[in-house]
Amino acid sequence: MGESTWVAGVGMTPFVKPGTSAPYTRLGADATRDALADAGIDYRAIEQAYVGYVYGDSTSGQAALYEVGLTGIPILNVNNNCATGSSALYLARQAIASGAADCVLALGFEQMAPGAIAESYTDRPTPLARFTQIVDTLPGAADLPLAIKLFGGAAIEYQQQYGASDDTFARVAVKARQHARHNQRAIFRSPVTVEEVLHAPAMFGPITRLQCCPPTCGGAAAVLVSERFARRHGIASPVTIRAQAMTTDFASSFDRNSPIKAVGYDLTRTAADRVYAAASVGPGDIDLAELHDCFTVNEMLTYEAMHFTDEGTAERFIADGDNSYGGAVVTNPSGGLLSKGHPLGATGLAQCAELTWQLRGQAGARQVPDARLALQHNLGLGGACVVTLYERARA
């Protein structure tokens, strides 16, 4: 890993519905200012910035950061679909670990439109053609948005293999709302019941509307520093990035005509395995995790891909409460994408912020007791997956 990477400061705007947010320039600038204030440093100390967004013109990152300062630093714009925020984090961490810089900003924001995610360019080959081929033959899927087809198809495949009930998927959404009720930055904080989730409008397979993350606007940021920078500037943050891995698709994502594989199961498993190996820890050592629950089925798949439970046993894991407080690993204490919201470019950095607050003991009513190791999983179709392990320094 090279130079030790400290999370010196984090910031996050409240996530809100499309049409009700400030422009992306303000979302990015506000999140940056919050992260700088949290770190206790001036923007002039930032040596590089990596800025993630999916829906925006080139150099939108500059437009947002110019609201904070005009210092001439390198600003790199990043787009990796839903894994954009953690891709920016990955690059920022690399800059620190390599010794190229001592103080780096990772920023993500999104100003989204209502409705399902759609491609912006229809006059050229789609980067998701391989994914489309897998699900276009599924009965009843022809006229649905691609993400619904893929994840709904994955839910159908999971049920065919392991017999999970519709209720099991719904319980993930119920848990997300329960966790989000204490998160003032989350978009959905009202509780729901299993029955309400099941009787929401059907999307595809067992997936209903309340099992799908909402389009959201927001920003989030993290200031990463080297240990020598932290010591020199009196930064006392106890949170470090202990290990991190990024993967893209393997042949197995497409060669089995499996929606489960296509939505990133092997990407997640490989990235998690690499992080565990690099840090010399196992899944049983993890206290909490922020997982990419864009749909309830993806959270269930991720339990298994990250070895929190064996393949085919997510239903029992959920029924036993092992995904919540008092269980094996608290998943998505923020409410996750399902309840906190999913502004694509900001999501990975919002996960970073939540886990940093948790490891500092600053999460208030949603605090996970005695949290020391936290795992982050951020996935983007197309594809990319970033898994990051954070550690609270021992007293």
TORGU-107008 format. One line per field, with one value per residue (C-alpha): chain; x negated, y, z negated; residue number from 1. Coordinates in steps of 0.5 Angstrom, whole numbers. Each point is the difference from the previous one (the first is absolute). Layout:
N
chaine: c(A, ...)
px: c(X, ...)
py: c(Y, ...)
pz: c(Z, ...)
num: c(NUM, ...)
END
This chain:
395
chaine: c(A, A, A, A, A, A, A, A, A, A, A, A, A, A, A, A, A, A, A, A, A, A, A, A, A, A, A, A, A, A, A, A, A, A, A, A, A, A, A, A, A, A, A, A, A, A, A, A, A, A, A, A, A, A, A, A, A, A, A, A, A, A, A, A, A, A, A, A, A, A, A, A, A, A, A, A, A, A, A, A, A, A, A, A, A, A, A, A, A, A, A, A, A, A, A, A, A, A, A, A, A, A, A, A, A, A, A, A, A, A, A, A, A, A, A, A, A, A, A, A, A, A, A, A, A, A, A, A, A, A, A, A, A, A, A, A, A, A, A, A, A, A, A, A, A, A, A, A, A, A, A, A, A, A, A, A, A, A, A, A, A, A, A, A, A, A, A, A, A, A, A, A, A, A, A, A, A, A, A, A, A, A, A, A, A, A, A, A, A, A, A, A, A, A, A, A, A, A, A, A, A, A, A, A, A, A, A, A, A, A, A, A, A, A, A, A, A, A, A, A, A, A, A, A, A, A, A, A, A, A, A, A, A, A, A, A, A, A, A, A, A, A, A, A, A, A, A, A, A, A, A, A, A, A, A, A, A, A, A, A, A, A, A, A, A, A, A, A, A, A, A, A, A, A, A, A, A, A, A, A, A, A, A, A, A, A, A, A, A, A, A, A, A, A, A, A, A, A, A, A, A, A, A, A, A, A, A, A, A, A, A, A, A, A, A, A, A, A, A, A, A, A, A, A, A, A, A, A, A, A, A, A, A, A, A, A, A, A, A, A, A, A, A, A, A, A, A, A, A, A, A, A, A, A, A, A, A, A, A, A, A, A, A, A, A, A, A, A, A, A, A, A, A, A, A, A, A, A, A, A, A, A, A, A, A, A, A, A, A, A, A, A, A, A, A)
px: c(0, -6, 1, 6, 6, 4, 7, -1, 7, 7, 6, 7, 6, 7, 2, 7, 5, -2, 3, -1, -7, -6, -4, -5, -5, 2, 1, -7, -3, 4, -2, -7, 0, 3, -5, -6, 4, 0, -8, -1, -4, 0, 2, -7, -3, 3, -5, 5, 7, 4, 7, 6, 6, 4, 5, -4, -4, -8, -3, 6, -5, -4, 7, 1, -6, -2, 6, -5, -6, -5, -6, -3, 0, 1, 8, 2, 7, 2, 6, 1, 8, 2, -7, -2, -1, -4, -4, -2, -2, -4, -4, -1, -2, -5, -3, -1, -3, -5, -3, 2, 4, 1, 7, 6, 7, 5, 7, 6, 7, 6, 6, 4, 7, 6, 1, -4, -7, -1, -5, -2, -3, 4, -4, -5, -2, 3, -6, 6, 1, -3, 5, 6, -1, 0, 7, 4, 2, 3, 8, 3, -6, 0, 3, -3, -7, -6, -2, 7, -1, -6, 1, 7, -3, -5, 5, 4, -6, -2, 7, 0, -7, 1, 8, 0, 7, 2, 1, -8, -1, 5, -4, -6, 4, 3, -6, -3, 6, -1, -8, 2, 5, -6, -4, 2, -3, 4, 5, 5, 1, 7, 1, 3, 2, -1, 7, 0, -7, 3, 7, -4, 0, -3, -7, -2, -1, 1, -2, 5, -1, -2, -6, -3, -5, 3, -3, -3, -4, -6, -8, -5, -7, -6, -7, -6, -7, -6, -2, -6, 5, 5, -6, -3, 7, 3, 5, 3, 5, 0, 2, -5, 2, -4, 2, 3, 1, 4, 2, 4, 3, -2, 2, 4, 4, 3, -1, 5, 6, 1, 3, -3, -7, 2, 1, -7, 0, -7, -2, 2, -3, -7, 0, 2, -5, -6, 2, 0, -6, -4, 3, -1, 7, 6, 8, 1, -5, 5, 4, 4, 1, 3, 2, 3, 7, 3, 5, 1, -2, -7, -1, 2, -5, -5, 1, -3, -5, -3, 0, 4, 4, 0, 3, 7, 1, 2, 7, -2, -5, 5, 5, -5, -1, -7, 0, 2, -2, -1, -2, -6, -1, 4, 1, 2, 1, 1, 6, -4, 2, 7, 2, -6, 0, -4, -3, -5, -6, 0, 2, -6, -3, 7, -2, -7, 3, 5, -6, -5, 6, 1, -7, -1, 6, 4, 6, 5, 6, -2, -7, -3, -3, -8, 0, -8, 1, 4, 1, 3, 2, 2, 2, 1, 3, -4, -4, -4, 0, -4, -1, -3, -2, 0, -3, 0, -7, 0, -1)
py: c(0, 5, 6, 0, 3, 4, 2, 7, 3, -2, 4, -1, 4, -3, -4, 3, -2, 3, 6, 3, 0, 6, -1, -5, 6, 2, -8, -1, 6, -1, -7, 2, 6, -5, -5, 6, 3, -8, 0, 6, 2, 6, -2, 3, -7, -4, -2, -4, -2, -5, 1, -5, 1, -3, 5, 6, 3, -1, 5, 0, -2, 7, 4, -3, 1, 7, 2, -2, 3, 1, -3, -3, -7, -7, -1, -7, -1, -8, -4, -7, 0, -2, -1, 7, 3, -6, 0, 7, -2, -6, 5, 5, -6, -2, 7, 0, -7, 1, 6, 4, 5, 1, 3, -2, 2, -6, 4, -3, 3, -1, 4, -5, 0, -4, -7, -6, 1, 1, 0, 7, -2, -4, 1, -4, -7, -1, -2, -5, -4, -6, 1, 1, -7, -4, 3, 2, -7, -1, 0, 6, 5, 3, 7, 1, 4, -4, 0, -2, -6, -2, 0, -2, -6, -1, -1, -5, -4, 0, -2, -6, -2, 1, 1, 6, 3, 7, 2, -1, 5, 5, -1, 4, 6, 0, 0, 5, 5, -2, 2, 6, 3, 3, 3, 7, 0, -6, 1, -5, -1, -2, -7, -5, -7, -7, 0, 8, -2, -6, 3, 6, 0, -6, 1, -6, -7, 1, 7, 5, 8, 0, -4, 4, 6, 7, 5, 5, 7, 1, 1, -4, 1, -2, 3, -6, 2, -4, -2, 5, 6, -2, 0, 7, 3, -2, -4, -6, -3, -8, -3, -3, -3, -7, -4, 2, -4, 2, -5, 0, -6, -7, -5, -3, 6, -1, -8, -3, 4, 2, 6, -1, 0, 6, 4, -1, -6, -2, 7, 1, -7, 1, 8, -3, -6, 5, 5, -6, -2, 6, 2, -7, 0, -4, 2, -2, 6, 5, 4, 4, 1, 5, -5, 2, -1, 3, -6, -4, -6, 3, 1, -8, -2, 4, -3, -6, 2, 4, -7, 3, -6, -6, -1, -1, 2, 7, -1, -3, 5, 5, -4, 0, 7, 0, 6, 5, 2, -6, -4, -3, 7, 6, 1, 7, 4, 6, -3, -2, 2, -2, 5, 5, 1, -1, 6, -4, 4, 1, -7, -3, 6, 1, -7, 2, 5, -4, -5, 5, 3, -7, -1, 6, -1, 6, -4, 2, -4, -5, -1, -7, -1, -1, 0, -1, -3, 2, -2, 4, -3, 4, -3, 3, -4, 0, -1, 1, -2, 4, -4, 4, -2, 6, -1, 4, 1, -4, 5)
pz: c(0, -1, -4, -5, 2, -5, 1, -3, 1, 4, 2, 3, 2, -2, 6, 3, 6, 7, 1, -7, -1, 1, 7, 0, -1, -7, -2, 2, -3, -7, -1, 1, -5, -5, 1, 0, -7, -2, 1, -3, 7, 5, 7, 2, -3, 5, 5, 5, 1, 3, 1, 2, 3, 6, 2, 2, 5, 0, -5, -4, -6, 1, 0, -6, -4, 3, -4, -6, 3, 6, -2, 6, -2, 4, 0, 4, 1, -1, 3, -2, 0, -7, -2, 1, -7, -2, 6, -1, -7, 3, 4, -6, -5, 6, 0, -7, -1, 6, -3, 6, -5, -7, 0, 5, 1, 2, 2, 3, 2, 4, 2, 3, 4, -3, 3, 2, 2, 7, 5, 3, 6, 5, 7, -2, -3, -7, -5, -3, 6, -3, -6, 4, 4, -7, -2, 7, 0, -7, 1, -2, 0, 7, -1, -7, -2, 0, -7, -2, 5, -2, -8, 1, 4, -5, -6, 5, 1, -8, -2, 6, -3, -8, -1, -3, -2, 3, -8, 0, 5, -3, -7, 3, 1, -6, -4, 5, -3, -7, 0, 4, -5, -4, 6, 2, 6, 3, 5, -3, -7, -2, -2, 5, -1, 4, 2, 3, 3, 3, 3, 3, 7, 3, 5, 2, -4, -7, 0, -2, 1, -8, 2, 5, -2, 2, 5, -5, 0, -5, -1, -4, -1, -4, -1, -1, -2, -2, -7, 1, 2, -6, -5, 3, 0, -7, 3, -5, 5, -3, 7, 5, 7, -2, 7, 6, 7, 6, 5, 7, 4, 1, 5, -5, 0, 7, 2, -4, 2, -8, -2, -7, 3, 5, -6, -3, -5, 3, 0, -8, -2, 3, -2, -7, 0, 2, -6, -5, 2, 0, -7, -3, -2, 1, 1, -7, -2, 3, -5, 5, 8, 5, 6, 7, -1, 6, 0, -6, 4, 0, -7, -1, 6, -4, -6, 3, 5, -6, -4, -6, 1, 5, 7, 0, -8, 1, -2, -7, -1, 1, -4, -6, 0, 2, 4, -5, -7, -5, 6, 4, 4, 0, 7, 3, -7, 4, 3, 7, 7, -1, -6, 0, 8, 6, 3, 4, 0, -8, -2, -1, -4, -4, -2, -2, -4, -4, -2, -2, -5, -2, -2, -3, -4, 3, 3, -6, -1, 6, -3, 0, -6, -1, 8, 2, 7, 5, 7, 6, 7, 6, 6, 7, 6, 6, -4, -6, -8, -5, -7, -5, -8, -5, -7, -6, -3, -7, -6)
num: c(1, 2, 3, 4, 5, 6, 7, 8, 9, 10, 11, 12, 13, 14, 15, 16, 17, 18, 19, 20, 21, 22, 23, 24, 25, 26, 27, 28, 29, 30, 31, 32, 33, 34, 35, 36, 37, 38, 39, 40, 41, 42, 43, 44, 45, 46, 47, 48, 49, 50, 51, 52, 53, 54, 55, 56, 57, 58, 59, 60, 61, 62, 63, 64, 65, 66, 67, 68, 69, 70, 71, 72, 73, 74, 75, 76, 77, 78, 79, 80, 81, 82, 83, 84, 85, 86, 87, 88, 89, 90, 91, 92, 93, 94, 95, 96, 97, 98, 99, 100, 101, 102, 103, 104, 105, 106, 107, 108, 109, 110, 111, 112, 113, 114, 115, 116, 117, 118, 119, 120, 121, 122, 123, 124, 125, 126, 127, 128, 129, 130, 131, 132, 133, 134, 135, 136, 137, 138, 139, 140, 141, 142, 143, 144, 145, 146, 147, 148, 149, 150, 151, 152, 153, 154, 155, 156, 157, 158, 159, 160, 161, 162, 163, 164, 165, 166, 167, 168, 169, 170, 171, 172, 173, 174, 175, 176, 177, 178, 179, 180, 181, 182, 183, 184, 185, 186, 187, 188, 189, 190, 191, 192, 193, 194, 195, 196, 197, 198, 199, 200, 201, 202, 203, 204, 205, 206, 207, 208, 209, 210, 211, 212, 213, 214, 215, 216, 217, 218, 219, 220, 221, 222, 223, 224, 225, 226, 227, 228, 229, 230, 231, 232, 233, 234, 235, 236, 237, 238, 239, 240, 241, 242, 243, 244, 245, 246, 247, 248, 249, 250, 251, 252, 253, 254, 255, 256, 257, 258, 259, 260, 261, 262, 263, 264, 265, 266, 267, 268, 269, 270, 271, 272, 273, 274, 275, 276, 277, 278, 279, 280, 281, 282, 283, 284, 285, 286, 287, 288, 289, 290, 291, 292, 293, 294, 295, 296, 297, 298, 299, 300, 301, 302, 303, 304, 305, 306, 307, 308, 309, 310, 311, 312, 313, 314, 315, 316, 317, 318, 319, 320, 321, 322, 323, 324, 325, 326, 327, 328, 329, 330, 331, 332, 333, 334, 335, 336, 337, 338, 339, 340, 341, 342, 343, 344, 345, 346, 347, 348, 349, 350, 351, 352, 353, 354, 355, 356, 357, 358, 359, 360, 361, 362, 363, 364, 365, 366, 367, 368, 369, 370, 371, 372, 373, 374, 375, 376, 377, 378, 379, 380, 381, 382, 383, 384, 385, 386, 387, 388, 389, 390, 391, 392, 393, 394, 395)
END
